[in-house]
Amino acid sequence: MAELNGNLLVAQSGGPTSVINASIAGVITEAGRNDGIENILGGLNGILGILNEELVDLGDERAKTIEGLKNTPAAALGTCRYKINFDKKPEQAARDMDRLFQVFEAHNVRYFFYAGGNDSQDTAHKIHLQAIKRGYEMRVMGVPKTIDNDLPCTDHCPGYGSVVKYNATTVMEVGLDVGSMATDDGSCCIIEVMGRAAGWIAAGTVLAKQGNPAAAPHIILVPEILLDEAKFLAQVKATVAAYKYCVVVAGEGVKNLAGEEIGADKTRLDAFGHPVLSGAADALAQIVQGKLNLKTRTVKLGYAQRAAAHFASQTDIDEAFQCGVIAVREAVNGKSGFMPKIVRQSSKPYKTTIELENLENIANVEHFVPRDWIDADGFLPNEKFVEYVAPLIVGEPKLPIVGGLPHYVTLNRVPVDKLLAPR
Amino acid sequence: MAELNGNLLVAQSGGPTSVINASIAGVITEAGRNDGIENILGGLNGILGILNEELVDLGDERAKTIEGLKNTPAAALGTCRYKINFDKKPEQAARDMDRLFQVFEAHNVRYFFYAGGNDSQDTAHKIHLQAIKRGYEMRVMGVPKTIDNDLPCTDHCPGYGSVVKYNATTVMEVGLDVGSMATDDGSCCIIEVMGRAAGWIAAGTVLAKQGNPAAAPHIILVPEILLDEAKFLAQVKATVAAYKYCVVVAGEGVKNLAGEEIGADKTRLDAFGHPVLSGAADALAQIVQGKLNLKTRTVKLGYAQRAAAHFASQTDIDEAFQCGVIAVREAVNGKSGFMPKIVRQSSKPYKTTIELENLENIANVEHFVPRDWIDADGFLPNEKFVEYVAPLIVGEPKLPIVGGLPHYVTLNRVPVDKLLAPR
């Protein structure tokens, strides 16, 4: 493959994670090692900022800041949920694509990296196809990122190990707390975690049990398995009878037997037209408190879980960084239209390789928890799941702490001069 | 004061904290150094377990376990919210007191330590007075514990520094996350923290700002200042206009101008007859989303915040331990009816001493955030508050981690033979 000289542009998209900046650090670090890459540019707020030609010069950032990105949560370049939708808004999509390539051309962008989940990989794939169609020589790579862990083809997604580590720790801590308050009256605590369609995040909290049936969580509800209210209440009752308390972890997208999300407020829709969920735990608490007359409290971790870099997984950070490195390395080698994926070679000892997957196999495909990784009654993941998830949370980063709080970095965001008229 | 030989009994009461076990470790460690103290007993689930003669032999625990208590959240001995209420249930209270002293006498308890908040210090005080009245020689000490930080006389309470450290970190992380998603549409995130009557916990999250007006949290609502909805909405609007996003921290007991808790579900009461609060954040989100048409998400940390030993404050752990040590030391020296309190000698450098306060000055008195520690508009604590709270979160414990999760200890709870007929 011929050498391709020019600038590199990297941007972030979708919901942030604790380690999405580690991937950006990987991209920047590896790009700096390649002479063919002239300037390293960042696009602010994903596609949205690129459409507005809001680019920054990442080559101007201090090495210390790039190193600090490995431990800094959220999207350092800003992110967006903007979708180029050829199906629903074909004219807008065509205009957006034209504008994107005007920006790429104006800034001689020959390498484009987009870190994100399903929707973002779809965007990267479309840009790759358009580059070919337009005869614009540019290498496009998706960089995997999602706490939801629902990308296909890859063993798991950067961002997932850290959310599981933090959530499992939280469930363990809350379990000790609630258990220590348990007296004869019994009590229930319902912890709501993220996961709209896939139950990976909820299921991962099984690690808090550490193999102890008496320990929290006692019940894990995943969106893949429809909730049978009567069986659920019977399970809560049996757990309280045995241990005097019951800790339930619920994925936000848990559905009833009719297939309706129990926590959905259907009057609110997000940018992709999905209903905004907020109340799975509260809905369950109402059921438990109402039907079992059991003192019930809720915890809703919300954004805290995907931003908890103070207790991230070092394994996750390393893999996220490495995905960024490999994306650049393979692009320089001539690849385009791919995403680095993590391939597990063995669980004990944990060993992975990073390989490439064609973006068209990833875009818009969701990957769910296999049914046979969850017990027959549907209330707890089994040892297959534990073997899968346990290695992903290993390792603690050496986080710089100042005055008792984590020291997170921010980019200087030195703007690149705009060369185009505003759209 | 004459030497007093006999057994020591320690128990925990009220809501747990990240460091209440550190106080118990302090009691056990110091008790082990005193020859006059024969056996070190633990009462399970506070007064409730003592009434049932559920005692365990803490002298039988391994030294490693006692050391591990310093980093283990929740109440290792179990806790309760049982109140000996002479006002409302005088006959039951009299029976309870008789039974308690039967248990004390049967087990030759001559030192009694009760770790807890306002209600628990009241219980300790009553037991102290009863011991005098009954001519039963026993030294009674309260050990301060409450994340709420609402005990009077002491500079702050063990448990408070750790909840502030974790919550401020969480608010900082959520702030970065929400800020990185901020685009022109604007967004709001409301984080609900504990604090029914006093706003200490909510106010403490001001540390996440690190002096940066643009950083989260942008608004902190404390129960001490009635919420003027119109002014609040104007402040949210102004913040979104300036930064495109707004992070609000709300104490669970925030009240409207009529003095009603906005998140109270008045149909549910706890053991002390207070209404159970669960929805301040959701109530505020409804107001913001409804009146400003602003995308609004909520986080409810609930029990997670008071159990987050994985990111506790070492200053807090040390002080909690030391309060346990001093309680024993002073009791052995002949004191009874006191609680160790923390007296601040200076903030920079942070220097404290531990002194004794008479329990009658502490029982049932609540301590609130001074009005002049909060800005005139009532939306952010000022530099006086920051100077007060900043030193309390300093220092990170070296937490033992196994397989990526904190290693917390559990007591063996070797039962002491019952000597009385069941009550």
Interface residues (C-beta under 8 A of the other chain):
Chain A: Q12 G15 P16 N45 L48 T72 P73 A74 A75 A76 L77 G78 T79 C80 R81 K165 A168 T169 T170 M172 E173 V174 L176 D177 V178 G179 S180 M181 A182 T183 C189 I191 L207 A208 Q210 R268 S278 D282 Q289 R297 T298 V299 K300 L301 G302 Y303 A304 R306 A307 A308 A309 H310 F311 S313 T315 A390 I393 V394 G395 E396 I401 G403 G404 L405 P406 Y408
Chain B: Q12 G15 P16 N45 L48 T72 P73 A74 A75 A76 L77 G78 T79 C80 R81 K165 A168 T169 T170 M172 E173 V174 L176 D177 V178 G179 S180 M181 A182 T183 C189 I191 L207 A208 Q210 R268 S278 D282 Q289 R297 T298 V299 K300 L301 G302 Y303 A304 R306 A307 A308 A309 H310 F311 S313 T315 A390 I393 V394 G395 E396 I401 G403 G404 L405 P406 Y408
